[in-house]
């Protein structure tokens, strides 16, 4: 009982400082009702001034909520996923929710196991950042909690998914290389079972066909979206004597590996071979030379994902505009005659 009185006194203290009722403060802390911007600002200022730290776990238990959002990613070391995670964190800032992040490592069975773990921890909603689960599996999980998935198209009562237009961006990349005079364009693909990798390959192939450039399948080399895959792919191209003036790498990490392979053979970029990537990781502006690539607005996407999931958990309607991709021109591609 004494603990309850202490908690109430603290809420009353915040209420007195903010000039609002204790009930308003409680509703604000619990997220059970909206308050005006003026009242919200007054309450937040009072909380800061009094250094009040509400017991979020206790409040969550009262509401049947853990106040946590589960996030299934594929890698905790990839800059690609980190940008999206930062965006999700930004969306949750000030809401009382915190993310609980786990990795699936591109294995569907492990992804399913991690989701079950998150559900057992009573997360209130789930974000899935790509992966190898089927749409049917995700829809089945959405019967148990709201889900927003990145990297696939979903539209169901308790599940929403979207992906970037990788095909269109790949067409723009290939168009740009052709405009710069390149006809022998090598392509280092991504994993065959990933939709974004398939779309980028299709964009490359279709754009060559549109320009009536004959496709040379020997210039398409498998990769794995990792630096090592890019290095091995370029070694294969060179060792089999393929002629090419440019490389379209499936992603930036692949481009880094391709650049290293060329450097080790004293092949200059872009003087001898041009390279273009896909993702615009933060380090791509600092490579030698700075990498021309496709910018994926992952922070913005992550922030919108978090915002949509919060609305879904509150049974609110939402609209969603997919952020566009854009070609970032730097110094790794040169025009040839």
C-alpha positions as CSV (number, residue, x, y, z in Angstrom):
1,X,0.0,0.0,0.0
2,X,2.8,2.4,0.8
3,X,4.3,1.8,-2.6
4,X,1.0,2.8,-4.2
5,X,0.8,5.9,-2.1
6,X,4.4,6.8,-3.1
7,X,3.6,6.3,-6.8
8,X,0.4,8.4,-6.5
9,X,2.2,11.2,-4.8
10,X,4.8,11.3,-7.6
11,X,2.1,11.5,-10.2
12,X,0.3,14.2,-8.2
13,X,3.6,16.1,-8.0
14,X,4.0,16.0,-11.8
15,X,0.3,17.0,-12.1
16,X,0.8,20.0,-9.8
17,X,4.0,21.1,-11.6
18,X,2.3,20.8,-15.0
19,X,-1.0,22.4,-13.9
20,X,-3.1,19.4,-15.0
21,X,-5.0,16.7,-13.2
22,X,-3.4,13.5,-11.9
23,X,-5.8,11.5,-14.2
24,X,-4.4,13.4,-17.2
25,X,-0.9,12.5,-16.2
26,X,-1.8,8.9,-15.7
27,X,-3.5,8.7,-19.1
28,X,-0.5,10.3,-20.8
29,X,1.9,7.9,-19.1
30,X,-0.2,4.9,-20.0
31,X,-0.8,6.0,-23.6
32,X,-4.6,5.4,-23.1
33,X,-5.7,8.9,-24.2
34,X,-4.4,11.7,-26.4
35,X,-3.7,15.1,-24.7
36,X,-3.2,18.5,-26.3
37,X,0.2,19.6,-27.4
38,X,0.3,22.2,-24.7
39,X,-0.6,19.7,-22.0
40,X,1.9,17.2,-23.4
41,X,4.7,19.7,-23.3
42,X,3.8,20.8,-19.8
43,X,3.8,17.2,-18.5
44,X,7.1,16.4,-20.3
45,X,8.7,19.5,-18.8
46,X,7.4,18.6,-15.3
47,X,8.7,15.0,-15.7
48,X,12.1,16.3,-16.7
49,X,12.2,18.9,-13.9
50,X,11.2,16.4,-11.2
51,X,13.3,13.6,-12.7
52,X,10.3,11.4,-12.5
53,X,10.9,7.9,-13.8
54,X,7.6,6.0,-14.2
55,X,7.5,2.2,-13.7
56,X,6.8,1.3,-17.3
57,X,6.7,-2.4,-16.5
58,X,4.1,-2.0,-13.9
59,X,2.0,0.2,-16.2
60,X,2.4,-2.3,-19.0
61,X,1.2,-5.1,-16.8
62,X,-1.9,-3.2,-15.8
63,X,-2.6,-2.6,-19.5
64,X,-1.8,-6.2,-20.5
65,X,1.2,-4.9,-22.5
66,X,5.0,-5.3,-22.3
67,X,5.7,-1.9,-23.9
68,X,8.2,-3.6,-26.2
69,X,8.4,-4.0,-30.0
70,X,10.0,-7.1,-31.4
71,X,12.4,-6.5,-34.3
72,X,13.6,-9.4,-36.4
73,X,16.6,-8.4,-38.4
74,X,19.1,-10.6,-40.3
75,X,22.4,-9.2,-39.2
76,X,23.5,-7.0,-36.2
77,X,26.7,-6.0,-38.0
78,X,25.4,-4.8,-41.3
79,X,25.2,-1.1,-41.9
80,X,22.2,-1.8,-44.2
81,X,20.0,-3.0,-41.3
82,X,21.5,-0.5,-38.7
83,X,20.1,2.5,-40.6
84,X,16.6,0.9,-40.5
85,X,17.0,0.1,-36.8
86,X,17.9,3.6,-35.9
87,X,14.8,4.8,-37.8
88,X,12.6,2.5,-35.8
89,X,14.1,3.7,-32.5
90,X,13.4,7.3,-33.6
91,X,9.8,6.4,-34.3
92,X,9.4,4.9,-30.8
93,X,11.1,7.8,-29.0
94,X,8.8,9.3,-26.4
95,X,6.1,6.6,-26.8
96,X,7.2,4.5,-23.8
97,X,7.9,1.6,-26.2
98,X,11.4,0.0,-26.6
99,X,12.7,-2.3,-29.3
100,X,13.8,-5.9,-28.6
101,X,16.1,-6.9,-31.4
102,X,16.9,-10.5,-32.5
103,X,18.7,-11.9,-35.6
104,X,17.5,-14.6,-38.1
105,X,20.7,-14.9,-40.1
106,X,18.7,-15.5,-43.3
107,X,17.5,-18.9,-42.1
108,X,13.7,-19.3,-42.2
109,X,13.7,-21.9,-39.4
110,X,15.8,-19.6,-37.2
111,X,13.6,-16.6,-38.1
112,X,10.4,-18.5,-37.0
113,X,12.1,-19.6,-33.8
114,X,13.1,-16.0,-33.0
115,X,9.6,-14.8,-33.6
116,X,8.2,-17.4,-31.2
117,X,10.8,-16.2,-28.7
118,X,9.6,-12.6,-29.1
119,X,5.9,-13.6,-28.8
120,X,6.8,-15.5,-25.6
121,X,8.3,-12.3,-24.3
122,X,4.9,-10.7,-24.9
123,X,6.0,-8.0,-27.4
124,X,3.1,-5.8,-28.4
125,X,4.0,-5.8,-32.1
126,X,6.6,-7.1,-34.5
127,X,8.8,-5.7,-37.3
128,X,10.4,-8.1,-39.8
129,X,13.4,-6.6,-41.7
130,X,13.5,-8.9,-44.8
131,X,14.3,-12.6,-44.4
132,X,13.3,-15.9,-45.8
133,X,9.9,-16.6,-44.1
134,X,7.1,-17.1,-46.6
135,X,4.2,-14.6,-46.7
136,X,1.9,-17.4,-45.4
137,X,4.1,-17.9,-42.4
138,X,4.1,-14.1,-41.6
139,X,0.3,-13.9,-42.1
140,X,-0.1,-16.8,-39.6
141,X,2.1,-15.0,-37.0
142,X,-0.1,-11.9,-37.6
143,X,-3.0,-13.7,-36.1
144,X,-1.2,-13.3,-32.8
145,X,0.1,-9.8,-33.0
146,X,0.4,-6.8,-35.5
147,X,3.3,-7.2,-37.9
148,X,5.0,-4.8,-40.3
149,X,7.4,-6.5,-42.8
150,X,10.0,-4.8,-44.9
151,X,11.0,-6.4,-48.2
152,X,7.7,-7.9,-49.3
153,X,4.2,-6.8,-50.2
154,X,1.5,-7.6,-47.6
155,X,-1.9,-6.1,-47.0
156,X,-4.0,-7.9,-44.3
157,X,-6.0,-7.0,-41.3
158,X,-3.0,-7.4,-38.9
159,X,-0.1,-7.4,-41.3
160,X,1.4,-4.8,-43.6
161,X,4.4,-5.1,-45.8
162,X,6.2,-3.1,-48.4
163,X,9.4,-3.1,-50.5
164,X,11.5,-0.6,-52.4
165,X,11.2,-0.6,-56.2
166,X,14.5,-2.5,-56.8
167,X,13.6,-3.2,-60.4
168,X,13.1,0.4,-61.4
169,X,16.3,1.4,-59.6
170,X,18.3,-1.4,-61.4
171,X,16.9,-0.2,-64.7
172,X,18.1,3.4,-63.9
173,X,21.6,2.1,-63.0
174,X,21.9,0.1,-66.2
175,X,20.5,3.1,-68.2
176,X,23.2,5.3,-66.7
177,X,26.0,3.0,-67.5
178,X,24.8,2.7,-71.1
179,X,24.6,6.5,-71.3
180,X,28.2,6.6,-70.2
181,X,29.1,4.5,-73.2
182,X,29.4,1.1,-71.5
183,X,28.1,-2.0,-73.4
184,X,30.0,-4.8,-71.7
185,X,28.5,-4.5,-68.2
186,X,29.3,-7.3,-65.7
187,X,26.6,-8.0,-63.1
188,X,27.4,-9.5,-59.7
189,X,24.1,-10.9,-58.5
190,X,22.8,-11.4,-54.9
191,X,21.3,-14.5,-53.3
192,X,19.0,-16.3,-55.7
193,X,16.2,-16.7,-53.0
194,X,16.0,-13.0,-52.2
195,X,13.3,-10.9,-54.0
196,X,15.4,-7.7,-54.0
197,X,18.3,-9.6,-55.7
198,X,15.9,-11.1,-58.3
199,X,14.5,-7.6,-59.1
200,X,17.9,-6.0,-59.6
201,X,19.0,-8.8,-61.9
202,X,15.7,-8.5,-63.9
203,X,16.2,-4.7,-64.2
204,X,19.7,-5.2,-65.6
205,X,18.6,-7.8,-68.1
206,X,15.5,-6.0,-69.3
207,X,17.3,-2.7,-69.7
208,X,20.0,-4.3,-71.9
209,X,17.2,-5.8,-74.0
210,X,15.5,-2.5,-74.3
211,X,18.7,-1.0,-75.6
212,X,19.1,-4.0,-78.0
213,X,22.4,-5.0,-76.3
214,X,22.8,-8.7,-76.4
215,X,22.9,-10.4,-73.0
216,X,26.2,-12.3,-72.3
217,X,25.3,-14.7,-69.5
218,X,29.1,-15.1,-68.8
219,X,29.0,-11.6,-67.5
220,X,26.5,-12.5,-64.8
221,X,28.3,-13.9,-61.8
222,X,26.6,-15.2,-58.6
223,X,27.3,-13.3,-55.3
224,X,26.0,-13.3,-51.7
225,X,25.7,-9.6,-50.9
226,X,29.0,-9.8,-49.0
227,X,32.5,-8.4,-49.6
228,X,33.9,-11.8,-50.1
229,X,31.3,-12.6,-52.8
230,X,32.3,-9.5,-54.8
231,X,36.0,-10.3,-54.6
232,X,35.4,-13.9,-55.8
233,X,33.1,-12.8,-58.5
234,X,35.6,-10.4,-60.0
235,X,38.4,-13.0,-59.7
236,X,36.1,-15.4,-61.7
237,X,35.5,-12.8,-64.4
238,X,39.1,-12.0,-64.8
239,X,40.4,-15.6,-64.7
240,X,37.9,-16.7,-67.4
241,X,39.0,-13.9,-69.6
242,X,35.8,-11.9,-69.8
243,X,35.8,-8.5,-71.4
244,X,33.9,-5.8,-69.6
245,X,34.2,-2.0,-68.9
246,X,31.9,-1.7,-66.0
247,X,30.6,-3.7,-63.0
248,X,27.0,-3.4,-61.6
249,X,27.4,-4.9,-58.1
250,X,24.3,-6.3,-56.4
251,X,24.9,-4.1,-53.4
252,X,27.6,-1.9,-51.9
253,X,29.3,-4.6,-49.9
254,X,29.7,-6.6,-53.1
255,X,31.1,-3.5,-54.7
256,X,33.7,-3.1,-51.9
257,X,34.9,-6.7,-52.6
258,X,35.0,-6.1,-56.3
259,X,37.0,-3.0,-55.9
260,X,39.5,-4.9,-53.7
261,X,39.9,-7.6,-56.4
262,X,40.6,-5.0,-59.0
263,X,43.1,-3.2,-56.8
264,X,45.1,-6.4,-56.2
265,X,45.5,-6.8,-60.0
266,X,46.5,-3.1,-60.5
267,X,43.2,-2.4,-62.3
268,X,42.2,1.2,-61.8
269,X,38.7,2.4,-60.9
270,X,37.3,4.1,-62.9
271,X,40.1,4.6,-65.4
272,X,40.1,0.9,-66.4
273,X,36.9,-0.5,-65.0
274,X,33.8,1.5,-63.6
275,X,31.9,0.2,-60.6
276,X,28.4,1.0,-59.4
277,X,26.8,-0.3,-56.2
278,X,23.4,-0.4,-54.5
279,X,22.4,0.7,-51.0
280,X,24.5,3.9,-50.3
281,X,26.0,2.6,-47.1
282,X,27.6,5.4,-45.0
283,X,31.1,4.2,-45.9
284,X,30.4,4.3,-49.7
285,X,31.2,8.0,-49.8
286,X,34.6,7.3,-48.3
287,X,35.8,4.5,-50.6
288,X,38.6,5.2,-53.1
289,X,37.2,6.5,-55.3
290,X,33.8,7.4,-53.7
291,X,31.3,4.9,-54.9
292,X,28.4,5.7,-57.3
293,X,25.5,3.8,-56.0
294,X,21.7,3.7,-55.3
295,X,20.5,5.4,-52.1
296,X,18.0,3.4,-50.1
297,X,16.4,5.7,-47.6
298,X,16.6,3.1,-44.8
299,X,16.4,5.5,-41.9
300,X,13.2,7.0,-43.3
301,X,11.8,3.6,-44.0
302,X,12.6,2.4,-40.5
303,X,10.9,5.5,-39.0
304,X,7.8,5.0,-41.1
305,X,7.7,1.3,-40.2
306,X,7.7,2.2,-36.5
307,X,5.0,4.8,-36.9
308,X,2.8,2.4,-38.9
309,X,3.2,-0.4,-36.3
310,X,2.2,2.0,-33.5
311,X,-1.0,2.9,-35.4
312,X,-1.8,-0.8,-36.1
313,X,-1.4,-1.6,-32.4
314,X,-3.8,1.2,-31.6
315,X,-6.3,0.1,-34.3
316,X,-5.8,3.4,-36.1
317,X,-6.0,3.9,-39.9
318,X,-2.8,4.8,-41.7
319,X,-1.5,5.7,-45.1
320,X,1.9,4.8,-46.4
321,X,4.0,6.2,-49.2
322,X,7.1,4.1,-50.1
323,X,10.2,6.3,-50.0
324,X,11.8,6.4,-53.5
325,X,15.3,5.2,-54.3
326,X,17.7,7.6,-56.0
327,X,21.0,7.3,-58.0
328,X,23.9,9.0,-56.2
329,X,26.6,10.0,-58.7
330,X,30.2,10.0,-57.3
331,X,33.5,9.1,-58.9
332,X,33.6,5.4,-59.5
333,X,32.1,5.5,-63.1
334,X,33.7,7.2,-66.1
335,X,32.3,8.0,-69.5
336,X,33.9,6.0,-72.4
337,X,33.7,6.7,-76.1
